[in-house]
Amino acid sequence: MAVDATVPVIVMTAWANVELAVEAMRRGARDFVQKPWENERLVSILRTQVELHRALQQAARLEAENRLLRAEGRPEFIAAAPAMQPVLQTIARVGPSDANVLITGEHGTGKEVVAQTLHALSARASRPLVAVNTGAIPDGVFESELFGHVRGAFTDARMDRIGRFELADGGTIFLDEIGNVPMRQQAKLLRVLESGEIERVGSSRSRKVNVRVLSATNTDLPAACTAGQFREDLLFRLNTVEIHVPALRERREDIPVLAGHFLARYAARYRRPVQRFDPAAMQALKQYAWPGNVRELEHTIERAVLMSREQEIQPADLGTRPGAELRGSQPGSRGGVAGAKGPAAVSGQREPGGGSAGLESRRALSKNGKIWGLAPPRLPAHENDPDFSTNAESVSIPSWSRCPVCWWLRCWCGNSRGLRSRACC
């Protein structure tokens, strides 16, 4: 027969003495009632113990759910490309330690996933990981957010509030966008890292916290130190170990694996029958420059899952941005996502007839809803050109025709009078 340890036990006896009461409490009794009892007191004790039992059961259920969620929410660090092997090796070495780690890389490369992996590998994995976007905290409430405040410390401080460092006590704190912290606040952050002590705003009592600090930035911190925008001593405290996460364009071998991972996630979330990528779509993913890195890839796959009408994702479902095809990643490569159309893709085309051809193409809309087929008017540049004239008065070239943006706006609006308020020329 299973025994529920949360069931309250109440001892009732006619032989009451102090030693017996102490022994009963030591063995797990919740209360002690002496005969003869008072009905009101007995009912009050029973009601209290029943409510306490229900509260303990609910706490146990919540703890079990939290353990399950933590197990399901463990980071999935996908990295098979050769460029990611140094990152994986460094994570394996410093993850189990309590060393402070500075994670660098462009926006969207997965710096927070690296931080989650480091926390999951450490002995603090059962404790909280508190993430703080330090670059988004206003200067006036920076100390209150990180270190907490006491009641009456400032206007609207109606009660005590613990800060993020106290919340992460025993665990890990992740300071994202650390390069955007103002100089005035860097000194206060440095003191906490050096001493491990914090002071709530409005309090003179120091509190000891045991926190591992992980930080991330896309800023060149050594250059910021040279420019006087970041404290060098704070940098030394943060980067006991530094991990640089390569951009997605530098680890293209991971694109198919990442795309498949995001496809499975969002197909299950949105209950869509999408199962795979069309070969042309996968080729388009590999050729794209991904200026937004893994974050842009994830959002692209999410959109493709929603827009796809078949079991295969087609190139038209991707909706990647025109003009971001392998920019600078492959010298001499023209790049391009298959099927992408737009002004950036055709701005170099020249059509006979100049402006008339552009005006007639207003009706042309691509499958993705982008305007295409428009080209700035060709200006006569040689005396053999039938439109060339040496008479300056006979060649009237409006200013908007020299700018492709103005030309496209004029073709779209069909009204050159309203052009000045909409175009750049």
C-alpha positions as CSV (number, residue, x, y, z in Angstrom):
1,M,0.0,0.0,0.0
2,A,1.5,3.3,-1.0
3,V,1.9,6.0,1.6
4,D,1.3,9.6,0.8
5,A,3.9,11.6,2.7
6,T,1.8,14.8,2.4
7,V,-1.2,13.4,4.4
8,P,-1.3,15.3,7.7
9,V,-1.2,13.4,10.9
10,I,-2.8,14.8,14.1
11,V,-2.1,13.1,17.4
12,M,-4.9,12.9,20.0
13,T,-4.3,11.5,23.5
14,A,-5.5,11.7,27.1
15,W,-1.9,11.3,28.4
16,A,-0.6,14.8,27.4
17,N,2.9,15.9,28.4
18,V,5.6,17.9,26.9
19,E,7.9,14.9,26.1
20,L,5.1,13.1,24.3
21,A,4.2,16.2,22.2
22,V,7.8,16.7,21.2
23,E,8.2,13.1,20.2
24,A,5.0,13.1,18.1
25,M,6.1,16.3,16.3
26,R,9.6,14.7,15.7
27,R,8.0,11.7,14.0
28,G,5.9,13.8,11.6
29,A,2.7,14.8,13.4
30,R,1.3,18.2,12.3
31,D,-0.6,19.0,15.5
32,F,-1.3,17.6,18.9
33,V,-4.8,17.5,20.5
34,Q,-5.4,16.7,24.2
35,K,-8.5,15.0,25.5
36,P,-11.1,16.2,26.2
37,W,-11.0,18.5,23.2
38,E,-12.8,21.7,22.3
39,N,-14.9,21.3,19.2
40,E,-14.2,24.7,17.8
41,R,-10.4,24.2,18.1
42,L,-10.6,20.7,16.7
43,V,-12.5,21.8,13.6
44,S,-10.1,24.7,13.1
45,I,-7.1,22.3,13.3
46,L,-8.7,19.8,10.8
47,R,-9.6,22.6,8.3
48,T,-6.1,24.1,8.5
49,Q,-4.5,20.7,7.9
50,V,-6.8,19.8,5.0
51,E,-6.0,23.1,3.2
52,L,-2.3,22.6,3.9
53,H,-2.5,19.1,2.4
54,R,-4.1,20.4,-0.8
55,A,-1.5,23.2,-1.1
56,L,1.3,20.6,-0.8
57,Q,-0.3,18.4,-3.5
58,Q,-0.6,21.4,-5.9
59,A,3.0,22.4,-5.3
60,A,4.1,18.8,-6.0
61,R,2.1,18.8,-9.3
62,L,3.6,22.2,-10.3
63,E,7.1,21.0,-9.6
64,A,6.5,17.9,-11.7
65,E,5.2,20.0,-14.5
66,N,8.2,22.3,-14.3
67,R,10.6,19.4,-14.5
68,L,8.8,18.2,-17.6
69,L,8.8,21.6,-19.2
70,R,12.5,22.0,-18.4
71,A,13.2,18.6,-20.0
72,E,11.2,19.6,-23.1
73,G,12.6,23.0,-23.3
74,R,16.3,22.0,-23.3
75,P,18.2,23.7,-26.1
76,E,18.7,21.9,-29.4
77,F,22.1,23.1,-30.5
78,I,22.4,22.0,-34.2
79,A,25.9,22.4,-35.4
80,A,27.5,20.0,-37.9
81,A,29.5,22.5,-40.1
82,P,33.3,22.5,-39.8
83,A,33.1,26.2,-38.8
84,M,31.1,25.2,-35.7
85,Q,33.5,22.5,-34.4
86,P,35.6,25.0,-32.3
87,V,32.5,26.3,-30.8
88,L,31.3,22.9,-29.8
89,Q,34.7,22.0,-28.3
90,T,34.8,25.2,-26.2
91,I,31.3,24.6,-25.0
92,A,32.2,21.0,-23.9
93,R,35.2,22.3,-22.0
94,V,33.8,25.3,-20.1
95,G,30.1,24.2,-19.9
96,P,30.5,22.2,-16.6
97,S,32.5,25.0,-14.9
98,D,31.3,28.2,-13.3
99,A,33.5,30.4,-15.5
100,N,32.1,33.6,-17.0
101,V,31.7,33.4,-20.7
102,L,31.3,36.1,-23.3
103,I,29.5,35.0,-26.5
104,T,30.0,37.2,-29.6
105,G,28.5,37.1,-33.1
106,E,26.1,38.8,-35.4
107,H,22.4,39.2,-34.7
108,G,20.4,36.0,-35.0
109,T,23.4,33.6,-34.9
110,G,22.1,31.7,-31.9
111,K,24.1,33.3,-29.0
112,E,21.2,32.7,-26.6
113,V,21.1,29.0,-27.6
114,V,24.8,28.8,-26.7
115,A,24.1,30.3,-23.3
116,Q,21.3,27.8,-22.7
117,T,23.6,25.0,-23.7
118,L,26.3,26.2,-21.3
119,H,23.8,26.4,-18.5
120,A,22.4,22.9,-19.2
121,L,25.8,21.4,-19.1
122,S,26.7,23.0,-15.8
123,A,26.0,21.9,-12.2
124,R,23.5,24.8,-12.0
125,A,21.2,23.2,-14.6
126,S,18.5,22.5,-12.0
127,R,18.5,26.2,-11.0
128,P,17.1,29.1,-13.0
129,L,18.6,30.7,-16.1
130,V,17.6,34.4,-16.0
131,A,17.9,36.2,-19.3
132,V,18.2,40.0,-19.3
133,N,18.3,42.2,-22.4
134,T,20.5,44.9,-20.8
135,G,20.4,47.0,-24.0
136,A,16.6,47.5,-23.6
137,I,16.6,48.6,-19.9
138,P,16.2,52.4,-19.5
139,D,19.0,54.0,-17.7
140,G,16.7,55.2,-14.9
141,V,15.6,51.8,-13.8
142,F,18.8,49.8,-14.6
143,E,19.8,49.3,-10.9
144,S,16.2,48.4,-9.9
145,E,15.9,45.8,-12.6
146,L,19.2,44.1,-11.9
147,F,19.6,44.6,-8.2
148,G,16.1,45.2,-6.9
149,H,14.7,48.0,-4.7
150,V,13.1,48.4,-1.3
151,R,9.8,50.1,-0.5
152,G,9.9,53.8,-0.7
153,A,13.3,53.9,-2.6
154,F,11.7,56.1,-5.2
155,T,8.3,57.2,-6.5
156,D,5.9,54.3,-7.1
157,A,8.1,51.9,-5.2
158,R,5.2,50.6,-3.1
159,M,6.8,47.3,-2.1
160,D,10.1,45.5,-2.1
161,R,11.2,44.0,-5.3
162,I,14.0,41.5,-5.9
163,G,16.3,42.1,-8.9
164,R,17.5,39.7,-11.6
165,F,20.7,38.8,-9.8
166,E,18.8,37.7,-6.7
167,L,16.4,35.8,-8.9
168,A,19.3,33.9,-10.5
169,D,20.9,33.2,-7.1
170,G,22.4,29.7,-7.3
171,G,21.9,29.6,-11.1
172,T,23.0,31.6,-14.2
173,I,22.2,35.1,-15.4
174,F,22.5,35.8,-19.1
175,L,23.2,39.5,-20.0
176,D,22.3,40.0,-23.6
177,E,23.4,43.1,-25.6
178,I,26.1,43.8,-22.9
179,G,27.8,46.2,-25.2
180,N,24.9,48.6,-25.0
181,V,25.2,49.2,-21.2
182,P,25.8,52.9,-20.5
183,M,29.2,53.7,-19.0
184,R,27.7,55.0,-15.8
185,Q,26.0,51.6,-15.2
186,Q,29.1,49.6,-16.1
187,A,30.9,50.5,-12.8
188,K,28.0,49.2,-10.8
189,L,27.9,46.0,-12.8
190,L,31.6,45.6,-12.3
191,R,31.3,45.8,-8.5
192,V,28.8,42.9,-8.5
193,L,31.0,40.8,-10.7
194,E,34.1,41.4,-8.5
195,S,32.5,41.0,-5.0
196,G,29.4,38.9,-5.7
197,E,27.4,41.3,-3.5
198,I,24.5,43.5,-4.5
199,E,22.6,46.3,-2.8
200,R,19.0,47.0,-3.5
201,V,18.1,50.6,-4.4
202,G,17.3,52.4,-1.2
203,S,19.0,49.9,1.0
204,S,22.4,50.0,2.8
205,R,22.6,46.3,3.4
206,S,24.6,44.1,1.0
207,R,23.4,40.7,-0.1
208,K,25.6,37.9,-1.2
209,V,24.6,36.2,-4.5
210,N,26.1,33.1,-6.1
211,V,25.6,33.6,-9.9
212,R,27.4,32.5,-13.0
213,V,27.4,35.3,-15.6
214,L,27.0,34.6,-19.3
215,S,27.0,37.7,-21.6
216,A,26.5,38.2,-25.3
217,T,27.0,41.1,-27.8
218,N,27.4,41.8,-31.5
219,T,29.7,44.8,-30.7
220,D,33.4,44.7,-31.0
221,L,34.2,45.3,-27.3
222,P,38.0,45.7,-27.6
223,A,37.4,48.4,-30.2
224,A,34.8,50.0,-27.9
225,C,37.3,49.9,-25.0
226,T,39.8,51.7,-27.3
227,A,37.2,54.3,-28.1
228,G,36.4,54.8,-24.4
229,Q,32.8,53.4,-24.8
230,F,33.3,50.3,-22.7
231,R,35.3,49.6,-19.5
232,E,38.3,47.4,-20.1
233,D,38.2,46.0,-16.5
234,L,34.6,45.0,-17.0
235,L,35.6,43.2,-20.3
236,F,38.2,41.3,-18.4
237,R,35.6,40.1,-15.9
238,L,33.1,39.1,-18.6
239,N,35.4,37.2,-21.0
240,T,37.1,34.6,-18.9
241,V,36.3,32.5,-21.9
242,E,35.1,34.0,-25.2
243,I,33.0,32.0,-27.8
244,H,32.5,33.5,-31.2
245,V,29.4,32.1,-33.1
246,P,29.9,32.2,-36.9
247,A,27.3,33.7,-39.2
248,L,25.0,31.3,-41.1
249,R,26.6,32.2,-44.4
250,E,29.9,30.8,-42.9
251,R,28.2,27.5,-42.0
252,R,26.1,26.6,-45.0
253,E,26.4,22.9,-44.3
254,D,23.9,23.4,-41.4
255,I,21.2,25.0,-43.5
256,P,19.5,21.8,-44.5
257,V,19.5,20.4,-41.0
258,L,18.3,23.7,-39.5
259,A,15.6,24.0,-42.1
260,G,14.4,20.4,-41.5
261,H,14.3,21.1,-37.7
262,F,12.2,24.2,-38.1
263,L,10.0,22.5,-40.6
264,A,9.1,19.7,-38.2
265,R,8.5,22.2,-35.4
266,Y,6.2,24.5,-37.2
267,A,4.4,21.8,-39.1
268,A,3.5,20.3,-35.8
269,R,2.6,23.6,-34.2
270,Y,0.3,24.7,-37.0
271,R,-1.0,21.2,-37.8
272,R,0.1,21.5,-41.5
273,P,0.8,18.4,-43.7
274,V,4.1,19.8,-45.0
275,Q,6.8,17.2,-44.9
276,R,9.7,18.2,-47.0
277,F,11.3,20.8,-49.3
278,D,11.2,20.9,-53.0
279,P,14.8,20.5,-54.4
280,A,14.6,24.0,-55.9
281,A,13.5,25.4,-52.6
282,M,16.3,23.8,-50.8
283,Q,18.8,25.1,-53.4
284,A,17.3,28.6,-52.9
285,L,17.9,28.3,-49.1
286,K,21.5,27.3,-49.7
287,Q,22.1,30.2,-52.1
288,Y,20.5,32.9,-50.0
289,A,22.9,35.2,-48.0
290,W,20.9,35.1,-44.8
291,P,21.7,38.6,-43.5
292,G,19.5,37.8,-40.5
293,N,21.2,34.5,-39.9
294,V,19.4,31.6,-38.1
295,R,16.6,33.8,-36.8
296,E,15.7,34.8,-40.4
297,L,15.9,31.2,-41.5
298,E,13.5,30.2,-38.7
299,H,11.0,32.9,-39.6
300,T,11.3,32.0,-43.3
301,I,10.5,28.4,-42.7
302,E,7.6,29.3,-40.4
303,R,6.1,31.5,-43.2
304,A,6.7,28.8,-45.8
305,V,4.8,26.2,-43.6
306,L,1.9,28.6,-43.4
307,M,1.9,29.5,-47.1
308,S,2.5,26.1,-48.5
309,R,-0.5,24.4,-50.2
310,E,1.2,21.1,-50.8
311,Q,3.3,18.6,-48.8
312,E,6.5,20.1,-50.3
313,I,7.6,23.7,-49.8
314,Q,8.1,25.4,-53.1
315,P,10.5,28.3,-53.8
316,A,7.6,30.7,-54.1
317,D,6.6,29.9,-50.5
318,L,9.9,31.1,-49.0
319,G,9.3,34.8,-49.6
320,T,13.0,35.7,-49.1
321,R,14.0,39.3,-49.6
322,P,15.2,40.3,-53.0
323,G,18.8,41.6,-53.3
324,A,20.2,39.5,-50.4
325,E,21.6,36.7,-52.6
326,L,25.1,35.7,-51.6
327,R,26.2,39.3,-51.1
328,G,29.9,39.2,-50.9
329,S,30.0,35.6,-49.9
330,Q,31.1,34.3,-53.3
331,P,33.3,36.6,-55.4
332,G,31.9,36.9,-59.0
333,S,28.8,35.0,-58.2
334,R,25.5,36.6,-59.4
335,G,23.6,34.6,-56.7
336,G,19.9,34.8,-56.4
337,V,16.9,32.9,-55.0
338,A,15.1,30.9,-57.7
339,G,11.9,32.6,-58.7
340,A,12.6,35.9,-56.8
341,K,11.4,38.9,-58.7
342,G,11.3,42.6,-57.8
343,P,12.8,46.0,-58.6
344,A,16.2,45.0,-57.2
345,A,16.3,42.0,-59.6
346,V,15.5,44.0,-62.7
347,S,17.0,47.4,-62.1
348,G,19.8,46.7,-64.5
349,Q,17.6,45.8,-67.4
350,R,17.2,48.2,-70.3
351,E,14.2,48.2,-72.6
352,P,13.9,49.9,-75.9
353,G,11.6,52.8,-75.9
354,G,12.6,54.3,-72.6
355,G,9.8,55.5,-70.4
356,S,6.9,54.2,-72.5
357,A,8.0,50.6,-71.9
358,G,8.1,51.4,-68.1
359,L,4.7,52.9,-68.1
360,E,3.2,50.0,-69.9
361,S,4.6,47.6,-67.4
362,R,2.6,48.9,-64.5
363,R,0.1,46.1,-65.0
364,A,2.8,43.4,-64.4
365,L,2.7,42.0,-60.9
366,S,4.8,39.0,-59.9
367,K,3.4,36.0,-58.1
368,N,4.8,37.3,-54.9
369,G,3.0,40.6,-55.2
370,K,6.2,42.6,-56.1
371,I,6.3,45.1,-59.0
372,W,8.6,44.0,-61.7
373,G,9.3,44.9,-65.3
374,L,9.9,48.6,-64.5
375,A,13.1,50.2,-65.6
376,P,14.3,53.9,-65.5
377,P,14.1,55.7,-68.8
378,R,17.1,55.2,-71.0
379,L,18.8,58.6,-71.6
380,P,20.3,59.2,-75.1
381,A,24.1,59.2,-74.5
382,H,25.5,59.1,-78.0
383,E,25.1,61.1,-81.2
384,N,24.1,57.9,-83.1
385,D,21.1,57.5,-80.8
386,P,17.9,58.6,-82.6
387,D,16.9,60.4,-79.4
388,F,20.2,62.3,-79.1
389,S,20.1,66.0,-79.7
390,T,22.7,68.7,-79.2
391,N,20.1,71.3,-78.4
392,A,19.7,71.5,-74.6
393,E,16.2,72.9,-74.9
394,S,15.0,69.9,-77.1
395,V,16.2,67.4,-74.5
396,S,14.0,67.9,-71.4
397,I,15.0,65.4,-68.7
398,P,13.0,65.8,-65.5
399,S,14.9,65.3,-62.2
400,W,12.8,62.3,-61.2
401,S,13.8,60.3,-64.3
402,R,17.4,60.1,-63.1
403,C,16.4,58.3,-59.9
404,P,15.0,54.7,-60.2
405,V,13.0,55.1,-57.0
406,C,11.2,58.2,-58.3
407,W,10.7,56.5,-61.7
408,W,9.0,53.5,-60.0
409,L,6.9,55.6,-57.8
410,R,5.7,57.7,-60.8
411,C,4.8,54.5,-62.7
412,W,3.0,53.1,-59.7
413,C,1.0,56.3,-58.9
414,G,0.5,57.5,-62.4
415,N,0.6,61.0,-61.1
416,S,3.8,63.1,-61.3
417,R,2.2,66.0,-59.4
418,G,2.2,64.1,-56.1
419,L,5.7,62.8,-56.7
420,R,7.5,65.5,-54.7
421,S,5.8,64.4,-51.4
422,R,6.5,60.7,-52.0
423,A,9.9,60.4,-53.8
424,C,13.4,61.4,-52.9
425,C,14.0,63.8,-55.8
